[in-house]
């Protein structure tokens, strides 16, 4: 997962530009946030944990 920081909802680059610049595979999620705002960071961290759990649960044989 990649976090893309913006200022006041402004992001100078599109998802495609960021994905291309970082050579990210299509299955890698990206989340936009404003790192200065507590709720924005909290939501990004929640998405990260949810993604990690989803990926982990997809591993065959892992019963948690």
N, C-alpha and C positions, 0 to 999 in steps of 0.2 A: 504494500500500500504506500502511496506517495501523497504527502500533504502539500498542497499548493497554497502558499500564503498570499493573501491579498489585503488591500487597504480599503476599508469602508465599502466593501463589495466590489471593488475594482480589481480586475485581473488583466494584466497587459497581454497575456498569451492565452490562446485557445488550448483546449485539452489536446488537440492534435499536435500543436506546436510543442507542448511540454512532453508529450509522449514520444515524439520524434527526437527531440533534443536529448532525452534520457534513454533513448532506444528501449522503451518499455514495451513488453509484450501486451497484446490486447486484453489478456485476462488479469492484468495487474490493475487493481482499482486505484482511483485517484479521488481525493477529497479536497474540497476548497474550504479554506478557513481564514480567519483573521486572528493571528497568534496573539494579538493584543487584547482579545476579548475572551474572558474566562469561559463563557457558554460555548463559544465557537470551538475552543480547544477541547472542552469537555465532550462535545458532540463528535469531534474528530477521533478522540480516544475511544469513545464508545464504538464507533464504526470500526476502528482498528481491532478491538477485542472481539467484536461480533464476527469480523472477517476471519480472524485467527481461529476462533472456535469452529466456524463453518469449514475451514480448510482442514482442521484437525479431525473433525468428525467424519470427513470424507475419506480418511485413511482407512483402508480395509483392515479389519482385525482390532481396531481401537474401540474398546467398549466404554471408555471414560470411567 
